[in-house]
Amino acid sequence: MLRRFKTKFTVPCTVEVSHTFESLHAHVVLPDGVHAEPGDEIIVHGSPIRVPYGEVVSIPREATVIRATAVERLWTRLTGDIEFMELCEFSFSEKVAA
């Protein structure tokens, strides 16, 4: 479906946060039928979540989903690989730059 204008709606969601030795992550789980697509924005509402070391929590929240327009979605698909590769800059040399 081609969108000319941004649409937005609010849905319940779950924020899953892990702060352990094995994993440090936060995931937003949207309800069935709501999927984030390239270029979409998800804004989670509520106060900051602080998880003590060693714990994993799931917290119910609300999120606003802002759908990208057709042009934004296309731009995200075209430039996404380039932006990802910028995050993957690495070197296999043993020398340390001074």
C-alpha positions in Angstrom: 0.0 0.0 0.0 1.4 3.4 -1.0 1.2 6.0 1.7 1.4 9.7 0.8 0.9 10.9 4.3 2.2 9.6 7.6 -0.3 7.8 9.7 0.1 7.2 13.4 -1.7 5.1 16.0 -1.1 4.0 19.6 -1.0 0.4 20.7 -0.2 -1.5 23.9 3.3 -3.1 23.8 5.7 -5.0 26.1 9.3 -3.8 26.7 11.6 -6.6 27.4 15.0 -5.6 29.0 17.9 -7.9 29.9 20.9 -6.6 31.9 22.9 -9.8 32.5 26.4 -11.0 31.8 25.1 -12.9 28.7 23.0 -10.2 27.2 22.4 -6.5 27.4 19.4 -5.6 25.3 15.9 -4.0 25.1 13.2 -5.1 22.7 9.8 -3.7 22.1 7.2 -6.4 21.4 4.2 -5.1 19.5 0.8 -6.8 19.5 -0.1 -9.4 16.8 -0.9 -7.8 13.5 1.3 -4.8 14.1 4.7 -5.0 12.4 7.4 -2.4 12.0 8.5 -1.9 8.5 11.5 0.1 7.0 11.3 3.8 7.9 8.6 3.4 10.5 9.1 5.0 13.9 8.1 3.4 17.3 7.9 5.8 20.3 7.5 4.0 23.6 5.7 6.1 26.3 6.5 6.1 30.0 9.3 6.8 32.4 12.8 5.4 31.8 13.3 1.8 32.6 16.2 0.9 34.9 17.1 -2.7 35.4 19.6 -3.8 38.0 22.5 -6.0 36.8 21.6 -9.7 36.6 17.9 -9.1 36.0 15.5 -9.5 33.0 12.2 -7.7 33.1 9.1 -7.4 30.9 7.1 -4.2 31.4 3.8 -3.3 29.7 3.7 0.1 28.0 2.0 2.0 25.2 3.7 2.8 22.0 2.9 5.2 19.1 3.6 3.7 15.7 4.3 6.3 13.0 4.2 4.7 9.5 6.6 5.9 6.9 5.4 7.3 3.6 6.2 5.5 0.4 9.1 7.8 -0.4 10.6 7.4 3.1 10.2 3.6 2.9 12.0 3.5 -0.5 14.8 5.8 0.8 15.3 3.6 3.9 15.5 0.5 1.7 18.0 2.1 -0.7 20.3 3.6 2.0 19.9 1.0 4.8 22.8 -1.2 3.6 25.2 1.7 3.4 24.3 3.0 6.9 24.7 -0.5 8.3 28.2 -0.9 6.8 29.2 2.3 8.5 28.4 0.6 11.8 30.6 -2.4 10.8 33.9 -0.6 10.4 36.6 -2.9 11.6 40.2 -3.9 11.0 42.2 -7.1 11.1 45.5 -5.5 11.5 47.6 -6.0 14.7 49.1 -2.6 14.8 47.6 0.1 17.0 47.5 3.6 15.6 49.2 6.2 17.7 
